[in-house]
């Protein structure tokens, strides 16, 4: 930080403290629904370990992808802290700044915000972007619906802004 600038370093290699300075991605994942699903716990783990600017290769790197898989991966990837097909950090800038200065996460498992709700402990297909945006992606082939758990809270529908009260 000699030049007082924040560099962009993308790495697959990590060491203690590297999350403070580098971006991380999951490596050469396969174009499969299994790897689509695995991207969530992988990126959640990176965030918990302090590597908050993390993501996976959208649509997969190895093997041929399908239109359905790629569509669902782009839908999910829009909420990754680091989307491989990105142009700007934009709205996530504050989350990354807090992560680098006070060791918070950019995305987090539901139990971080709802530690008293035991139903959230085993959820690895949903996550929060910051403390407020719940992401429940469609990870299954030939499926157009998602079964999501919404903890008890006051929530807002996106993008309508309608207030919802949930019961968990």
QUIMODA-V254883 format. One record per residue. N is the residue number from 1. RES is the residue in one small letter. PSI is psi in whole degrees, -180 to 180 (999 if undefined). Layout:
BEGIN
{{N | RES | PSI} {N | RES | PSI}}
END
This chain:
BEGIN
{{1 | x | 24} {2 | x | -40} {3 | x | 5} {4 | x | 34} {5 | x | 154} {6 | x | 107} {7 | x | 161} {8 | x | 111} {9 | x | 121} {10 | x | 126} {11 | x | 148} {12 | x | -16} {13 | x | 140} {14 | x | 161} {15 | x | 168} {16 | x | 125} {17 | x | -5} {18 | x | -25} {19 | x | -20} {20 | x | -26} {21 | x | -16} {22 | x | 161} {23 | x | 149} {24 | x | 143} {25 | x | 163} {26 | x | -7} {27 | x | -166} {28 | x | 81} {29 | x | 162} {30 | x | 156} {31 | x | 81} {32 | x | 156} {33 | x | -28} {34 | x | -46} {35 | x | -31} {36 | x | -51} {37 | x | -46} {38 | x | -22} {39 | x | -31} {40 | x | -57} {41 | x | -30} {42 | x | -50} {43 | x | -35} {44 | x | -43} {45 | x | -46} {46 | x | -45} {47 | x | -43} {48 | x | -34} {49 | x | -1} {50 | x | 3} {51 | x | 81} {52 | x | -28} {53 | x | 75} {54 | x | 154} {55 | x | -179} {56 | x | 161} {57 | x | 116} {58 | x | 132} {59 | x | -1} {60 | x | 160} {61 | x | -47} {62 | x | 147} {63 | x | 167} {64 | x | 140} {65 | x | 171} {66 | x | 163} {67 | x | -42} {68 | x | -47} {69 | x | -46} {70 | x | -40} {71 | x | -48} {72 | x | -33} {73 | x | -38} {74 | x | -40} {75 | x | -43} {76 | x | -46} {77 | x | -25} {78 | x | -21} {79 | x | -2} {80 | x | 149} {81 | x | -39} {82 | x | 108} {83 | x | 124} {84 | x | -34} {85 | x | 61} {86 | x | 162} {87 | x | -31} {88 | x | 154} {89 | x | -36} {90 | x | -124} {91 | x | -19} {92 | x | -4} {93 | x | -46} {94 | x | -40} {95 | x | -43} {96 | x | -39} {97 | x | -47} {98 | x | -40} {99 | x | -39} {100 | x | -21} {101 | x | -33} {102 | x | 18} {103 | x | 43} {104 | x | -177} {105 | x | 166} {106 | x | -48} {107 | x | 152} {108 | x | 154} {109 | x | 156} {110 | x | -34} {111 | x | -15} {112 | x | -42} {113 | x | -25} {114 | x | 63} {115 | x | -21} {116 | x | -4} {117 | x | 98} {118 | x | -21} {119 | x | -22} {120 | x | -15} {121 | x | -36} {122 | x | 6} {123 | x | 117} {124 | x | 15} {125 | x | 2} {126 | x | 157} {127 | x | 169} {128 | x | 139} {129 | x | 113} {130 | x | -158} {131 | x | 2} {132 | x | -24} {133 | x | 114} {134 | x | 124} {135 | x | 124} {136 | x | 81} {137 | x | 157} {138 | x | 111} {139 | x | 4} {140 | x | 142} {141 | x | 152} {142 | x | 35} {143 | x | 138} {144 | x | 9} {145 | x | 159} {146 | x | 134} {147 | x | 114} {148 | x | 149} {149 | x | 127} {150 | x | 111} {151 | x | 161} {152 | x | 123} {153 | x | 174} {154 | x | 121} {155 | x | 168} {156 | x | 133} {157 | x | 138} {158 | x | 127} {159 | x | 5} {160 | x | -29} {161 | x | 6} {162 | x | 131} {163 | x | 134} {164 | x | 141} {165 | x | 122} {166 | x | 159} {167 | x | -5} {168 | x | 999}}
END
